[in-house]
Amino acid sequence: MQSSNDPRALNELGNAALARGEAQRAVRLLTEAVARVPNEPAVQFNLAIAHRACGDLKAAMRHLDLALAVDPYFVHAMYEKGDVLEALGMEREAALTFKDLLDCAPAAVHSAPKFRSVLEHARAVVSKNSEHLEQAVRQRLLADGATDAQTLSRRVSECIDALLGKQPVYVQRPTFLHVPRLSAIPFFDRSLTPWLERLESAAGEIRTELQSLLEEGAVDFEPYIDLPAGQPKDQWGSLNRSLDWSAFFLWRHGKRDERNCARCPRTAAVLAEIPLARIPRRSPNALFSVLRPGARIPPHTGVSNMRSVVHLPLIVPADCGFRVGAESREWKEGAAWVFDDTIEHEAWNDSGAVRGILIVDVWNPLIDEVEREQLCAVLEGFDAYYGRVLPWDDRP
């Protein structure tokens, strides 16, 4: 039989006393247990619960902090700390603790039914605090410069949303090659891409060529996603080898498709006038991209920020959309944009008709001519080292 001086026995006796409503006795027993095993977070936690049952919230807080000092991911202690802070009237500090809980709790905790009510409470406290924080931030903006939401820059507006937890922080996540010190800009300012006007001026002719291809039955369109057997499909399962998202290539991995370009001479001619990203055996890619009714392209990122992607909307029914990072845009036929596809992006067609656009690889406008040549040399060396070209996974 365990001695009453054994910390495990003291802990069990303390918990039993607490269950019987003998909070003072539980405090004495658990205080003895903590004296013998001060670095045991579960015992510190139990003593905190006993102190709270006695109405001593400050003592409870002290032992919760001691438990978390040993195990910062002690979920029960994190929640209890937030709850005690609320009871002490420290709502803002409670919200910060609950936010830590929500951020670091493992998936098993988030999905477990027994934690549902505590997590819902934590979210409610965090949400309420965010509302109050937003009011305080915007009041300060007004006091400092009479700035309202309409006059905030997009950069500052998104900064506030990230601070409040209203949106994730979107960064560049290339799947292959990252060029450092390039700003993570979802959509590039048109002043950096003046040649877009030339592309847009030909939108009518380009649309006519796409429509001709579609009227022929789209026999030369192919699934955009066509993963080799055995390769993990991840988010591409529903689109793999499916014509729900199909492509007609004019350029593929740096090689011009002469047959397809001959069928679309005006499009091919305009492509020759814009700064295609010419990366041997990898880029440019230029294609008509068709999304069937109801199809969605899931959130994903591209291979490298050394190049950017142009979208020229050609056939765009209602209820189609596109998002890069935190910024969503509506398609407008003939109005092109250039975006950084290494920032998470997605597209959808919730209409009852096909959506058709032209997609083209161009250089990242923030990279100069010398850097372009040097980066191409880097990739040439990479290929030579491996003796082959590794896949340039180019999903717009």
Sine and cosine of phi, psi and omega as CSV:
sin_phi,cos_phi,sin_psi,cos_psi,sin_omega,cos_omega
0.00,0.00,0.67,-0.74,-0.03,-1.00
-0.93,0.36,0.62,-0.79,0.07,-1.00
-0.95,0.32,0.50,-0.87,0.05,-1.00
-0.93,0.37,-0.17,0.99,0.07,-1.00
-1.00,-0.01,-0.14,0.99,0.02,-1.00
-0.95,0.30,0.78,-0.63,-0.07,-1.00
-0.86,0.51,-0.55,0.84,0.02,-1.00
-0.93,0.38,-0.64,0.77,0.04,-1.00
-0.92,0.39,-0.67,0.74,0.03,-1.00
-0.88,0.47,-0.63,0.77,0.02,-1.00
-0.90,0.44,-0.69,0.72,0.01,-1.00
-0.91,0.41,-0.67,0.75,0.02,-1.00
-0.91,0.41,-0.63,0.77,0.03,-1.00
-0.89,0.45,-0.70,0.72,0.02,-1.00
-0.90,0.43,-0.61,0.79,0.02,-1.00
-0.91,0.42,-0.66,0.75,0.03,-1.00
-0.90,0.44,-0.65,0.76,0.02,-1.00
-0.89,0.46,-0.65,0.76,0.00,-1.00
-0.91,0.42,-0.48,0.87,0.01,-1.00
-1.00,0.08,-0.04,1.00,-0.02,-1.00
1.00,0.03,0.18,0.98,0.00,-1.00
-1.00,-0.05,0.95,0.31,-0.14,-0.99
-0.91,0.42,-0.66,0.75,-0.02,-1.00
-0.89,0.45,-0.69,0.72,0.04,-1.00
-0.89,0.45,-0.64,0.77,0.03,-1.00
-0.87,0.49,-0.66,0.75,0.03,-1.00
-0.87,0.50,-0.70,0.71,-0.03,-1.00
-0.90,0.45,-0.73,0.69,-0.02,-1.00
-0.91,0.42,-0.69,0.72,-0.05,-1.00
-0.96,0.28,-0.47,0.88,0.10,-1.00
-0.90,0.43,-0.64,0.77,0.07,-1.00
-0.91,0.42,-0.66,0.75,0.00,-1.00
-0.89,0.45,-0.70,0.72,0.00,-1.00
-0.89,0.45,-0.58,0.81,0.02,-1.00
-0.88,0.47,-0.50,0.87,-0.03,-1.00
-1.00,0.02,-0.51,0.86,0.01,-1.00
-0.72,-0.69,0.95,0.33,-0.08,-1.00
-0.91,0.41,-0.34,0.94,-0.04,-1.00
-0.99,-0.16,0.33,0.94,0.05,-1.00
-0.99,-0.17,0.97,-0.24,-0.12,-0.99
-0.87,0.48,-0.57,0.82,-0.03,-1.00
-0.90,0.43,-0.60,0.80,0.00,-1.00
-0.95,0.33,-0.66,0.75,0.08,-1.00
-0.86,0.51,-0.65,0.76,0.01,-1.00
-0.89,0.46,-0.72,0.70,-0.02,-1.00
-0.88,0.47,-0.63,0.77,0.03,-1.00
-0.91,0.41,-0.60,0.80,0.06,-1.00
-0.88,0.48,-0.68,0.73,0.02,-1.00
-0.89,0.46,-0.64,0.77,0.00,-1.00
-0.91,0.41,-0.68,0.73,0.03,-1.00
-0.88,0.47,-0.63,0.78,0.01,-1.00
-0.91,0.42,-0.61,0.79,0.03,-1.00
-0.89,0.45,-0.46,0.89,0.05,-1.00
-1.00,0.08,-0.06,1.00,0.01,-1.00
1.00,0.03,0.12,0.99,-0.01,-1.00
-0.99,-0.10,1.00,0.09,-0.10,-1.00
-0.94,0.35,-0.57,0.82,-0.01,-1.00
-0.92,0.38,-0.63,0.77,0.07,-1.00
-0.91,0.41,-0.63,0.78,0.05,-1.00
-0.86,0.50,-0.69,0.72,0.01,-1.00
-0.89,0.46,-0.66,0.76,-0.02,-1.00
-0.86,0.50,-0.70,0.72,-0.04,-1.00
-0.97,0.23,-0.48,0.87,0.12,-0.99
-0.91,0.42,-0.66,0.75,0.05,-1.00
-0.90,0.44,-0.61,0.79,0.04,-1.00
-0.91,0.41,-0.63,0.78,0.04,-1.00
-0.90,0.43,-0.69,0.73,-0.03,-1.00
-0.96,0.28,-0.41,0.91,0.07,-1.00
-0.91,0.42,-0.52,0.85,0.03,-1.00
-0.99,0.10,-0.68,0.73,-0.02,-1.00
-0.75,-0.67,1.00,-0.03,-0.05,-1.00
-0.90,0.44,-0.25,0.97,-0.03,-1.00
-0.96,-0.28,0.38,0.92,0.02,-1.00
-0.96,0.27,0.99,-0.12,-0.16,-0.99
-0.85,0.53,-0.73,0.68,-0.03,-1.00
-0.88,0.47,-0.64,0.77,0.00,-1.00
-0.93,0.36,-0.59,0.80,0.03,-1.00
-0.89,0.45,-0.71,0.70,0.00,-1.00
-0.91,0.42,-0.70,0.71,-0.02,-1.00
-0.88,0.48,-0.62,0.78,0.03,-1.00
-0.88,0.47,-0.72,0.70,0.04,-1.00
-0.86,0.51,-0.65,0.76,-0.03,-1.00
-0.92,0.38,-0.64,0.77,0.03,-1.00
-0.92,0.39,-0.66,0.75,0.04,-1.00
-0.87,0.50,-0.64,0.77,0.09,-1.00
-0.87,0.50,-0.70,0.71,-0.02,-1.00
-0.90,0.44,-0.48,0.88,0.04,-1.00
-0.99,0.13,0.00,1.00,-0.01,-1.00
0.99,0.17,0.27,0.96,-0.03,-1.00
-0.98,-0.20,0.93,0.38,-0.13,-0.99
-0.89,0.47,-0.62,0.79,-0.04,-1.00
-0.93,0.38,-0.69,0.72,0.04,-1.00
-0.91,0.42,-0.59,0.81,0.05,-1.00
-0.88,0.47,-0.68,0.74,0.00,-1.00
-0.89,0.46,-0.65,0.76,0.02,-1.00
-0.90,0.44,-0.64,0.77,0.02,-1.00
-0.92,0.39,-0.68,0.73,0.03,-1.00
-0.90,0.43,-0.57,0.82,0.05,-1.00
-0.90,0.43,-0.67,0.74,0.07,-1.00
-0.86,0.51,-0.66,0.75,0.02,-1.00
-0.87,0.50,-0.76,0.65,-0.03,-1.00
-0.90,0.44,-0.58,0.82,-0.05,-1.00
-0.96,0.29,-0.58,0.81,-0.15,-0.99
-0.95,-0.32,-0.15,0.99,0.03,-1.00
-0.89,0.45,0.72,-0.69,-0.01,-1.00
-0.92,0.40,0.28,-0.96,-0.03,-1.00
-0.84,0.54,-0.57,0.82,-0.02,-1.00
-0.89,0.46,-0.56,0.83,0.04,-1.00
-0.94,0.33,-0.70,0.71,-0.02,-1.00
-0.89,0.46,-0.50,0.87,-0.06,-1.00
-1.00,-0.10,-0.18,0.98,-0.07,-1.00
-0.97,0.22,0.79,-0.61,0.01,-1.00
-0.83,0.56,-0.55,0.83,-0.08,-1.00
-0.93,0.36,-0.32,0.95,0.02,-1.00
-0.99,-0.14,-0.02,1.00,-0.13,-0.99
-0.85,0.52,-0.75,0.67,-0.09,-1.00
-0.92,0.38,-0.63,0.78,-0.01,-1.00
-0.94,0.35,-0.60,0.80,0.02,-1.00
-0.94,0.34,-0.60,0.80,0.07,-1.00
-0.89,0.46,-0.65,0.76,0.04,-1.00
-0.90,0.43,-0.69,0.72,0.01,-1.00
-0.87,0.50,-0.69,0.72,0.00,-1.00
-0.90,0.45,-0.65,0.76,-0.01,-1.00
-0.89,0.45,-0.66,0.75,0.01,-1.00
-0.92,0.40,-0.69,0.72,0.01,-1.00
-0.89,0.46,-0.67,0.74,-0.01,-1.00
-0.90,0.44,-0.70,0.71,0.01,-1.00
-0.89,0.46,-0.68,0.74,0.01,-1.00
-0.90,0.44,-0.62,0.79,0.02,-1.00
-0.89,0.46,-0.63,0.78,0.05,-1.00
-0.88,0.47,-0.70,0.72,0.00,-1.00
-0.92,0.39,-0.63,0.77,0.03,-1.00
-0.90,0.43,-0.67,0.75,0.02,-1.00
-0.88,0.48,-0.68,0.73,0.04,-1.00
-0.87,0.50,-0.67,0.74,-0.01,-1.00
-0.91,0.41,-0.67,0.74,-0.01,-1.00
-0.90,0.43,-0.70,0.71,-0.06,-1.00
-0.95,0.32,-0.54,0.84,0.09,-1.00
-0.90,0.44,-0.63,0.78,0.02,-1.00
-0.92,0.39,-0.62,0.79,0.06,-1.00
-0.87,0.49,-0.69,0.72,0.01,-1.00
-0.91,0.42,-0.66,0.75,-0.02,-1.00
-0.92,0.39,-0.57,0.82,-0.06,-1.00
-0.99,0.14,-0.48,0.88,-0.07,-1.00
-0.36,-0.93,0.34,0.94,-0.01,-1.00
0.77,0.64,0.69,0.72,-0.04,-1.00
-1.00,-0.07,0.82,-0.57,0.08,-1.00
-0.96,-0.28,0.07,-1.00,-0.08,-1.00
-0.86,0.51,-0.50,0.86,-0.06,-1.00
-0.96,0.29,-0.40,0.92,-0.05,-1.00
-0.98,-0.20,-0.03,1.00,0.07,-1.00
-0.94,0.34,0.60,-0.80,0.12,-0.99
-0.94,0.35,0.38,-0.92,0.04,-1.00
-0.87,0.50,-0.61,0.79,-0.03,-1.00
-0.88,0.48,-0.73,0.68,-0.01,-1.00
-0.93,0.37,-0.63,0.77,0.01,-1.00
-0.88,0.48,-0.69,0.72,0.01,-1.00
-0.94,0.34,-0.53,0.85,0.07,-1.00
-0.87,0.49,-0.69,0.72,0.01,-1.00
-0.90,0.44,-0.70,0.72,-0.01,-1.00
-0.88,0.47,-0.63,0.78,0.03,-1.00
-0.93,0.37,-0.66,0.75,0.03,-1.00
-0.87,0.50,-0.62,0.79,-0.04,-1.00
-0.99,0.10,-0.07,1.00,-0.03,-1.00
0.97,0.24,0.30,0.95,-0.02,-1.00
-0.99,0.14,-0.29,0.96,0.06,-1.00
-0.50,-0.87,0.45,-0.89,0.06,-1.00
-0.93,0.36,0.26,-0.97,0.14,-0.99
-1.00,0.00,0.91,-0.42,-0.03,-1.00
-1.00,-0.08,0.79,-0.61,0.01,-1.00
-0.79,-0.62,0.16,-0.99,0.06,-1.00
-0.95,0.30,0.77,-0.63,0.03,-1.00
-0.72,-0.70,0.93,0.37,0.01,-1.00
-0.90,0.44,0.60,-0.80,-0.01,-1.00
-0.99,0.15,-0.15,0.99,-0.02,-1.00
-0.70,-0.72,-0.93,0.37,-0.16,-0.99
-0.85,-0.52,0.84,-0.54,0.02,-1.00
-0.94,-0.34,0.79,-0.61,0.10,-1.00
-0.99,-0.15,0.92,-0.38,-0.05,-1.00
-0.92,0.39,0.28,-0.96,0.10,-0.99
0.91,0.41,0.35,0.94,0.14,-0.99
-0.98,-0.22,0.79,-0.62,-0.05,-1.00
-0.88,0.47,0.62,-0.78,0.05,-1.00
-0.99,0.12,1.00,0.09,-0.05,-1.00
-0.96,-0.28,0.90,-0.43,-0.04,-1.00
-0.84,0.54,-0.84,0.54,0.02,-1.00
-0.87,-0.50,0.79,-0.61,-0.03,-1.00
-0.97,0.25,0.60,-0.80,0.06,-1.00
-0.89,0.45,0.65,-0.76,-0.07,-1.00
-0.89,0.45,-0.35,0.94,0.04,-1.00
-0.90,0.43,-0.37,0.93,0.03,-1.00
-1.00,0.08,-0.22,0.98,-0.06,-1.00
-0.72,-0.69,0.88,0.47,-0.07,-1.00
-0.89,0.46,-0.38,0.93,-0.01,-1.00
-0.94,0.35,-0.17,0.99,0.04,-1.00
-0.85,0.52,-0.52,0.85,-0.01,-1.00
-0.88,0.47,-0.60,0.80,0.03,-1.00
-0.91,0.42,-0.67,0.74,0.01,-1.00
-0.90,0.44,-0.70,0.71,-0.03,-1.00
-0.92,0.39,-0.54,0.84,0.00,-1.00
-0.91,0.42,-0.37,0.93,0.00,-1.00
-0.98,-0.18,0.16,0.99,-0.10,-0.99
-0.85,0.53,-0.62,0.79,-0.01,-1.00
-0.89,0.46,-0.72,0.70,0.00,-1.00
-0.92,0.40,-0.64,0.77,0.01,-1.00
-0.91,0.42,-0.65,0.76,0.02,-1.00
-0.88,0.47,-0.66,0.75,0.00,-1.00
-0.86,0.50,-0.66,0.75,0.00,-1.00
-0.93,0.38,-0.62,0.79,0.06,-1.00
-0.90,0.43,-0.69,0.73,-0.01,-1.00
-0.89,0.46,-0.60,0.80,0.04,-1.00
-0.89,0.46,-0.66,0.75,0.04,-1.00
-0.89,0.46,-0.69,0.73,-0.02,-1.00
-0.92,0.40,-0.59,0.81,0.01,-1.00
-0.93,0.37,-0.40,0.92,0.04,-1.00
-0.98,0.20,-0.01,1.00,0.04,-1.00
0.99,-0.15,0.15,0.99,0.05,-1.00
0.81,0.59,0.58,0.82,-0.07,-1.00
-0.92,0.39,-0.41,0.91,-0.02,-1.00
-0.99,-0.16,0.11,0.99,0.14,-0.99
-0.99,0.17,0.53,-0.85,-0.03,-1.00
-0.72,-0.69,0.37,-0.93,0.04,-1.00
-0.84,0.54,0.74,-0.67,0.02,-1.00
-0.93,0.36,-0.62,0.78,0.04,-1.00
-0.99,-0.12,0.89,-0.46,0.01,-1.00
-0.61,-0.80,0.99,0.16,-0.10,-1.00
-0.99,0.16,0.61,-0.79,0.05,-1.00
-0.89,0.46,0.47,-0.88,0.04,-1.00
-0.85,0.52,0.70,-0.71,0.03,-1.00
1.00,-0.04,-0.24,0.97,0.02,-1.00
-0.99,0.13,0.72,-0.70,0.02,-1.00
-0.83,0.55,0.68,-0.73,-0.07,-1.00
-1.00,0.00,-0.38,0.92,-0.01,-1.00
0.73,0.68,-0.81,-0.59,-0.08,-1.00
-0.98,0.20,-0.05,1.00,-0.11,-0.99
-1.00,-0.08,0.14,0.99,-0.08,-1.00
-0.80,0.59,-0.73,0.68,-0.07,-1.00
-0.97,0.26,-0.34,0.94,-0.02,-1.00
-0.98,-0.20,-0.18,0.98,-0.06,-1.00
-0.90,0.45,0.84,-0.54,0.00,-1.00
0.86,0.52,0.50,0.87,0.00,-1.00
-0.92,-0.39,0.63,-0.78,0.06,-1.00
-0.99,0.14,0.10,0.99,0.12,-0.99
-0.87,0.49,-0.54,0.84,0.14,-0.99
-0.81,-0.59,0.96,-0.29,-0.09,-1.00
-0.84,-0.54,0.26,-0.97,-0.10,-0.99
-0.63,-0.78,0.55,-0.84,0.15,-0.99
-0.85,-0.53,0.95,-0.32,-0.15,-0.99
-1.00,0.05,0.75,-0.66,0.17,-0.99
-0.99,-0.16,-0.58,0.81,0.16,-0.99
-0.75,-0.67,0.62,-0.78,0.07,-1.00
-0.62,-0.79,0.85,-0.53,0.01,-1.00
0.77,0.64,0.69,0.72,0.09,-1.00
1.00,0.08,0.01,1.00,-0.02,-1.00
-0.91,-0.41,0.78,-0.63,0.00,-1.00
-0.98,0.22,0.76,-0.65,0.05,-1.00
-1.00,0.04,0.99,-0.16,-0.11,-0.99
-0.88,0.47,-0.63,0.77,-0.03,-1.00
-0.91,0.42,-0.74,0.67,-0.03,-1.00
-0.93,0.36,-0.58,0.82,0.04,-1.00
-0.91,0.40,-0.57,0.82,0.02,-1.00
-0.91,0.41,-0.48,0.88,0.03,-1.00
-0.98,0.19,-0.30,0.95,-0.02,-1.00
-0.76,-0.66,0.90,0.43,-0.15,-0.99
-0.90,0.44,-0.60,0.80,-0.02,-1.00
-0.93,0.37,-0.66,0.75,0.04,-1.00
-0.89,0.45,-0.70,0.71,-0.01,-1.00
-0.88,0.47,-0.63,0.78,-0.01,-1.00
-0.91,0.41,-0.65,0.76,0.00,-1.00
-0.93,0.37,-0.61,0.79,0.03,-1.00
-0.86,0.50,-0.53,0.85,0.00,-1.00
-0.94,0.35,-0.22,0.97,-0.07,-1.00
-0.99,-0.17,-0.07,1.00,-0.03,-1.00
-0.91,-0.41,0.34,-0.94,-0.13,-0.99
-0.98,0.21,0.96,0.28,0.05,-1.00
-0.85,0.52,0.60,-0.80,0.06,-1.00
-0.98,0.21,0.96,-0.27,-0.06,-1.00
-0.99,-0.14,0.99,-0.15,-0.02,-1.00
-0.84,-0.54,0.93,-0.36,-0.14,-0.99
-0.74,0.67,0.78,-0.62,0.07,-1.00
0.91,0.41,0.15,0.99,-0.02,-1.00
-0.77,-0.64,-0.65,0.76,-0.14,-0.99
-0.46,-0.89,0.48,-0.88,0.26,0.97
-1.00,0.07,0.29,-0.96,0.30,-0.95
-0.91,-0.41,0.72,-0.69,0.06,-1.00
-0.64,-0.77,0.77,-0.64,-0.15,-0.99
-0.36,-0.93,0.41,-0.91,0.25,-0.97
-1.00,0.06,0.81,-0.59,-0.02,-1.00
-0.93,-0.36,0.83,-0.55,-0.05,-1.00
-0.87,-0.49,0.78,-0.63,0.01,-1.00
-0.89,-0.45,0.86,-0.52,-0.04,-1.00
-0.95,0.32,0.30,-0.95,0.03,-1.00
-0.82,0.57,0.74,-0.68,0.05,-1.00
0.99,0.12,-0.10,0.99,-0.05,-1.00
-0.99,0.14,0.50,-0.86,0.03,-1.00
-0.72,-0.70,0.69,-0.72,0.12,-0.99
-1.00,-0.09,0.89,-0.46,-0.15,-0.99
-0.95,0.32,0.29,-0.96,0.04,-1.00
-0.84,0.55,0.73,-0.69,-0.03,-1.00
-0.33,-0.95,0.11,-0.99,0.06,-1.00
-0.75,-0.66,0.41,-0.91,-0.03,-1.00
-1.00,0.04,-0.09,-1.00,-0.20,-0.98
-1.00,0.10,-0.58,0.81,-0.10,-1.00
-0.40,-0.92,0.63,-0.78,0.05,-1.00
-1.00,0.04,0.17,0.99,0.11,-0.99
-0.96,0.28,-0.34,0.94,0.10,-0.99
-0.81,-0.59,0.33,-0.94,0.02,-1.00
-0.85,-0.53,0.11,-0.99,-0.10,-1.00
-0.82,-0.57,0.70,-0.71,0.06,-1.00
-0.98,-0.21,0.69,-0.72,0.18,-0.98
-0.88,-0.48,0.81,-0.58,0.14,-0.99
-0.90,-0.43,0.97,-0.24,0.00,-1.00
-0.92,0.39,0.75,-0.66,-0.05,-1.00
-0.87,-0.50,-0.73,0.68,0.03,-1.00
-0.79,-0.61,0.97,-0.24,-0.13,-0.99
-0.73,-0.68,0.99,-0.14,0.11,-0.99
-0.95,0.31,0.12,-0.99,0.05,-1.00
-0.91,0.41,0.32,-0.95,0.06,-1.00
0.93,0.37,0.52,0.86,0.17,-0.99
-0.92,-0.40,0.55,-0.84,-0.02,-1.00
-0.43,-0.90,0.14,-0.99,-0.09,-1.00
-0.49,-0.87,0.68,-0.74,0.03,-1.00
-0.76,-0.65,0.69,-0.72,0.18,-0.98
-0.82,-0.58,0.87,-0.50,-0.06,-1.00
0.85,0.53,-0.80,-0.60,-0.03,-1.00
-1.00,-0.02,-0.02,1.00,-0.12,-0.99
-0.96,-0.28,0.87,-0.49,0.09,-1.00
-0.97,-0.24,0.58,-0.81,0.00,-1.00
-0.73,-0.68,0.51,-0.86,0.11,-0.99
-1.00,0.01,0.62,-0.78,0.05,-1.00
-0.96,0.29,0.63,-0.77,0.13,-0.99
-0.73,-0.68,0.87,-0.50,-0.07,-1.00
-0.83,0.56,0.78,-0.62,0.03,-1.00
1.00,0.05,-0.09,1.00,-0.01,-1.00
-0.96,-0.28,0.95,-0.32,-0.10,-0.99
-1.00,0.00,0.31,-0.95,0.16,-0.99
-0.57,-0.82,0.32,-0.95,0.06,-1.00
-0.85,-0.52,0.76,-0.65,-0.06,-1.00
-0.69,-0.72,0.29,-0.96,0.04,-1.00
-1.00,-0.04,0.96,-0.29,-0.11,-0.99
-0.99,0.13,0.04,1.00,0.13,-0.99
-1.00,0.09,-0.04,1.00,0.19,-0.98
-1.00,-0.06,0.66,-0.75,-0.06,-1.00
-0.77,0.63,0.74,-0.67,0.01,-1.00
-0.54,-0.84,0.30,-0.95,-0.01,-1.00
-0.42,-0.91,0.28,-0.96,0.01,-1.00
-0.60,-0.80,0.39,-0.92,-0.01,-1.00
-0.50,-0.87,0.46,-0.89,0.08,-1.00
-0.76,-0.65,1.00,-0.08,0.00,-1.00
-1.00,-0.07,0.26,0.97,-0.02,-1.00
-1.00,-0.04,-0.10,-0.99,0.04,-1.00
-0.97,-0.26,0.25,0.97,-0.02,-1.00
-0.71,-0.71,0.21,-0.98,-0.02,-1.00
-0.96,0.26,0.49,-0.87,0.14,-0.99
-0.94,-0.35,0.75,-0.66,-0.01,-1.00
-0.77,-0.64,0.77,-0.64,0.03,-1.00
-0.69,-0.73,0.28,-0.96,0.16,-0.99
-0.98,-0.18,0.77,-0.64,0.03,-1.00
-0.90,-0.44,0.73,-0.68,-0.05,-1.00
-0.64,-0.77,0.67,-0.75,0.14,-0.99
-0.99,0.11,0.76,-0.65,0.14,-0.99
-0.75,-0.67,0.20,-0.98,0.06,-1.00
-0.92,0.38,0.55,-0.83,0.20,-0.98
-0.86,0.51,0.84,-0.55,-0.10,-0.99
-0.91,0.41,-0.16,0.99,0.02,-1.00
-1.00,-0.03,-0.03,1.00,0.03,-1.00
-0.98,-0.18,0.76,-0.65,-0.04,-1.00
-1.00,0.06,0.08,-1.00,-0.08,-1.00
-0.87,0.50,-0.68,0.73,-0.03,-1.00
-0.90,0.44,-0.69,0.73,0.01,-1.00
-0.90,0.43,-0.59,0.80,0.04,-1.00
-0.86,0.52,-0.73,0.68,-0.01,-1.00
-0.89,0.45,-0.67,0.74,-0.02,-1.00
-0.92,0.39,-0.65,0.76,0.02,-1.00
-0.92,0.40,-0.61,0.79,0.07,-1.00
-0.89,0.46,-0.63,0.78,0.04,-1.00
-0.90,0.43,-0.62,0.79,0.05,-1.00
-0.85,0.52,-0.71,0.70,-0.02,-1.00
-0.94,0.35,-0.56,0.83,0.08,-1.00
-0.88,0.47,-0.68,0.73,0.03,-1.00
-0.91,0.42,-0.61,0.79,0.04,-1.00
-0.87,0.49,-0.73,0.68,-0.01,-1.00
-0.91,0.41,-0.66,0.75,-0.01,-1.00
-0.90,0.44,-0.62,0.79,-0.01,-1.00
-0.89,0.46,-0.70,0.72,-0.04,-1.00
-1.00,0.08,-0.23,0.97,0.02,-1.00
0.97,0.25,0.22,0.97,0.02,-1.00
-0.28,-0.96,0.17,-0.99,0.07,-1.00
-0.99,-0.11,0.88,-0.47,0.08,-1.00
-0.96,0.27,0.45,-0.90,-0.06,-1.00
-0.84,0.55,0.73,-0.68,0.12,-0.99
-0.99,-0.16,1.00,-0.07,-0.18,-0.98
-0.97,0.26,0.99,-0.12,-0.29,-0.96
-0.95,-0.32,0.95,0.32,-0.03,-1.00
-0.99,-0.17,0.94,-0.35,-0.02,-1.00
-0.91,0.42,0.00,0.00,0.00,0.00
